[in-house]
Amino acid sequence: MKTKLYRLLIALLGFAGFESCTGPDMYGCPPIPAPEYGCPSATFLFNANAHDQVSNEPIRHIRVSVLARGESSYYDNETGTVKHKEYCDTLARGSTNDEGHALILVQGAPITTYELAFDDIDGEENGGDYASTNVVVTTQSEDLNDPSSSNGWEGAITHEVNVKLVKKIEN
């Protein structure tokens, strides 16, 4: 009788949202004493320009993608271990205009390293079939425009990214 009562009580506490706080959470991290409310945020403006490496002419119809790469951790209940998985998220995408210029805005949690991928999306129509290239852009918290921020990550930052694309070599 006493065992059944304990099982019923534990089940009711589980439905009420109580759980053990001694083991790792779903990400494999140990329990922390208090959550932090809110999230630091920032605005990133990428001023991207694509030009032909030989003629220095602007290239239109180049897709510019802002990527966030990293590694996430999660707790695997079956093995009882923390596992890691690489990820690549496309945060924003744009296309260059007739002047070879694209302006891309990313808002959200501050990430220190972004990757910009430049891909020719129309082949020969823009004057040549250009090879894809990626550029890594790194940000420091001191680069942001709001020095009064308590955590250094609120504000905006602009990155100027200029690439010279080469035409694909035909075999």
TAGI-V253234 format. One record per residue. RES is the residue in one letter. SS is DSSP state (helix for helix, strand for strand, loop for the rest). Layout:
res,ss
RES,SS
RES,SS
//
This chain:
res,ss
M,loop
K,helix
T,helix
K,helix
L,helix
Y,helix
R,helix
L,helix
L,helix
I,helix
A,helix
L,helix
L,helix
G,helix
F,helix
A,loop
G,loop
F,loop
E,loop
S,loop
C,loop
T,loop
G,loop
P,loop
D,loop
M,loop
Y,loop
G,loop
C,loop
P,loop
P,loop
I,loop
P,loop
A,loop
P,loop
E,loop
Y,loop
G,loop
C,loop
P,loop
S,loop
A,strand
T,strand
F,strand
L,strand
F,strand
N,strand
A,strand
N,strand
A,strand
H,strand
D,strand
Q,loop
V,loop
S,loop
N,loop
E,loop
P,strand
I,loop
R,loop
H,loop
I,strand
R,strand
V,strand
S,strand
V,strand
L,strand
A,strand
R,strand
G,strand
E,strand
S,strand
S,strand
Y,strand
Y,strand
D,strand
N,loop
E,loop
T,loop
G,loop
T,strand
V,strand
K,strand
H,strand
K,strand
E,strand
Y,strand
C,strand
D,strand
T,strand
L,strand
A,strand
R,strand
G,strand
S,strand
T,loop
N,loop
D,loop
E,loop
G,loop
H,strand
A,strand
L,strand
I,strand
L,strand
V,strand
Q,strand
G,strand
A,loop
P,loop
I,loop
T,loop
T,strand
Y,strand
E,strand
L,strand
A,strand
F,strand
D,strand
D,strand
I,loop
D,loop
G,helix
E,helix
E,helix
N,helix
G,loop
G,loop
D,loop
Y,strand
A,loop
S,loop
T,strand
N,strand
V,strand
V,strand
V,strand
T,strand
T,loop
Q,loop
S,helix
E,helix
D,helix
L,loop
N,loop
D,loop
P,loop
S,loop
S,loop
S,loop
N,loop
G,loop
W,loop
E,loop
G,loop
A,strand
I,strand
T,strand
H,strand
E,strand
V,strand
N,strand
V,strand
K,strand
L,strand
V,loop
K,strand
K,loop
I,loop
E,loop
N,loop
//
